[in-house]
Amino acid sequence: MLKVGLTGGIGAGKSEVSRLLVEHGAVLIDADRIAREVVAPGTPGLAAVVAAFGEDVLAEDGGLDRPRLGSIVFSDPEKLAVLNGIVHPLVGERSRALEEAAAEDAVVVHDVPLLTENGLAPLYDLVVVVDADPATQLDRLVRLRGMTEQDARARMAAQATREQRREIADVVVDNDVPLEELRRRVEEVWADLVRRAHTDPHTESRSERRSE
């Protein structure tokens, strides 16, 4: 099994890269999706979030009002740390269970938005960073996701810098390109991952793999 950490700044296109990797045969463990599951209505996770931030973060249907919660935590590092302290352990537990269920020869891609921020690179055999110019990220968040420019900039500022992500990368996928070019690049990355999966990832250090 090859354990791959996939990350990138908000709006960089990480989800598209993970989707393309799945098309090629990767087993995807999506931290964002799991993060939604662990705070679904009726879960201990949601109860803990409400206890920390109040019932104002609940939508009318009893679920989590994500835009409301985001407006609270992404402009306040201390509150963001509180939220992460609730959600991250729950996500980690579920992710480990899914990984253990994968085949022995699988390429398991962990889609982790805050991989850099939380110092998680050592947990993976390889780290792939999806990179885009900050101006591209901002445009996508405003134009495609409907965020205000203020909210988009706050979310970008709450994450690691572009330089910090590239520092921990074994592979960088440039996504300032059209979709067809991105497809070609991901196909090349997949071929490399398959090659690595057929070797023992523990016979060489991450630093040695990065030098290839």
C-alpha positions in Angstrom: 0.0 0.0 0.0 1.2 3.5 -0.9 -0.2 6.2 1.5 -0.4 9.5 -0.3 -1.2 12.8 1.3 -3.0 15.2 -1.1 -3.3 18.8 -0.1 -3.6 22.3 -1.5 -4.9 25.8 -0.7 -8.6 26.5 -0.9 -9.6 27.1 -4.5 -6.4 25.5 -5.8 -8.4 22.6 -7.4 -7.4 19.7 -5.0 -10.9 18.2 -5.3 -10.6 18.0 -9.1 -7.2 16.3 -8.8 -8.5 13.8 -6.3 -11.4 13.0 -8.6 -9.0 12.4 -11.5 -6.9 10.1 -9.3 -10.0 8.1 -8.4 -10.7 7.7 -12.1 -7.3 6.1 -12.5 -7.9 3.7 -9.6 -6.9 5.4 -6.4 -8.7 4.7 -3.1 -9.8 8.1 -1.8 -10.1 9.0 1.8 -11.6 12.5 1.8 -11.1 14.4 5.1 -13.6 17.1 4.1 -16.3 14.5 3.5 -15.5 12.7 6.7 -15.4 16.1 8.6 -19.0 16.6 7.5 -20.0 13.1 8.6 -18.6 13.4 12.1 -20.7 16.6 12.8 -23.9 15.4 11.1 -27.1 15.8 13.1 -27.3 13.5 16.1 -23.5 12.9 16.3 -21.3 13.6 19.4 -19.2 15.8 17.1 -22.1 18.2 16.4 -23.0 18.3 20.1 -19.4 19.3 20.9 -19.4 22.0 18.3 -22.7 23.5 19.6 -21.3 23.3 23.2 -18.3 25.3 22.1 -19.9 27.9 19.7 -23.6 28.0 20.7 -26.8 27.1 19.0 -26.4 30.0 16.5 -24.2 27.7 14.4 -27.2 25.4 13.8 -29.4 25.7 10.7 -33.1 25.5 10.8 -33.0 21.7 10.0 -30.8 21.0 13.0 -27.7 20.5 10.9 -24.5 22.6 11.1 -24.7 26.1 9.5 -21.3 25.9 7.8 -21.2 29.5 6.4 -22.1 30.8 9.8 -19.5 28.7 11.6 -16.9 29.6 9.0 -17.5 33.3 9.4 -16.8 32.8 13.1 -13.7 30.7 13.0 -11.8 31.7 9.9 -11.2 35.2 11.2 -10.2 34.1 14.7 -7.3 31.7 15.1 -8.2 30.8 18.6 -11.7 29.8 17.7 -10.4 27.9 14.7 -8.1 25.9 17.0 -11.1 25.0 19.2 -13.0 23.7 16.2 -10.0 21.8 14.9 -9.6 20.2 18.3 -13.1 18.8 18.1 -13.2 17.7 14.5 -9.7 16.5 13.7 -9.5 13.6 16.2 -12.8 12.3 14.9 -11.7 12.6 11.3 -8.4 10.8 12.1 -10.2 7.9 13.7 -12.5 7.4 10.7 -9.7 7.8 8.2 -7.6 5.1 9.9 -10.5 2.7 9.7 -11.0 3.3 6.0 -7.3 2.9 5.3 -7.2 -0.4 7.1 -10.0 -1.7 4.9 -8.1 -0.9 1.6 -6.3 -3.6 -0.4 -2.6 -4.3 0.4 -1.5 -3.1 -3.0 -3.7 0.0 -3.2 -2.7 3.6 -3.8 -4.6 5.3 -0.9 -5.0 9.0 -1.4 -5.8 11.0 1.8 -7.4 14.3 0.7 -6.4 16.5 3.6 -6.9 20.3 3.3 -4.9 21.2 6.4 -2.1 18.7 6.0 0.6 21.4 6.0 -0.9 23.4 8.9 -1.2 20.3 11.2 2.3 18.9 10.4 0.9 15.7 9.0 3.4 15.1 6.2 5.3 12.4 8.1 2.1 10.2 8.2 2.3 9.6 4.5 4.7 7.9 2.1 4.4 10.8 -0.3 2.8 14.2 -0.3 1.2 15.7 -3.4 0.5 19.4 -3.3 -2.0 21.0 -5.8 -0.7 24.5 -6.4 -2.3 27.6 -7.9 -1.5 31.3 -7.9 -3.4 33.1 -5.0 -5.1 35.3 -7.6 -6.4 32.1 -9.3 -7.7 30.8 -5.9 -9.4 34.1 -5.1 -11.1 34.2 -8.5 -12.4 30.6 -8.2 -13.7 31.2 -4.7 -15.6 34.3 -5.6 -16.7 33.4 -9.1 -17.4 29.6 -8.7 -18.3 29.2 -5.0 -20.1 32.5 -4.6 -18.0 33.7 -1.6 -17.5 37.4 -0.9 -14.0 38.6 -1.5 -13.6 39.3 2.2 -14.6 35.8 3.2 -12.4 34.3 0.5 -9.4 36.2 1.6 -10.0 35.3 5.2 -10.1 31.6 4.4 -7.0 31.8 2.4 -5.2 33.7 5.1 -6.2 31.1 7.7 -4.3 28.4 5.8 -0.6 27.8 5.2 1.1 29.9 2.6 1.9 28.7 -0.9 5.5 28.5 0.1 4.9 26.4 3.2 2.9 23.9 1.2 5.5 23.6 -1.5 8.2 23.0 1.2 6.6 19.7 2.3 5.7 18.5 -1.2 7.2 15.5 -2.8 5.2 16.2 -6.0 3.7 19.5 -7.0 0.7 19.6 -9.5 0.4 23.1 -11.1 -3.3 23.9 -11.5 -3.0 27.3 -13.2 -3.9 25.4 -16.4 -6.9 24.3 -18.5 -8.7 21.0 -17.4 -7.2 19.0 -20.3 -3.7 19.9 -19.3 -4.5 19.1 -15.7 -5.7 15.7 -16.8 -2.4 15.0 -18.6 -0.4 16.1 -15.5 -2.5 13.9 -13.2 -2.0 10.9 -15.5 1.8 11.4 -15.2 1.5 11.6 -11.4 -0.6 8.5 -11.3 1.9 6.5 -13.3 4.6 7.6 -10.8 2.4 6.6 -7.8 1.7 3.1 -9.3 5.5 2.6 -9.8 6.1 3.6 -6.2 3.3 1.4 -4.9 5.1 -1.6 -6.5 8.2 -0.9 -4.4 8.5 -0.9 -0.6 7.8 2.7 0.4 9.6 2.1 3.7 12.9 1.2 2.2 13.7 4.8 1.5 13.2 8.0 3.5 10.8 10.8 2.3 13.9 13.0 1.7 15.3 10.4 -0.6 12.1 10.1 -2.5 11.9 13.9 -2.9 15.3 13.9 -4.5 14.1 11.7 -7.4 
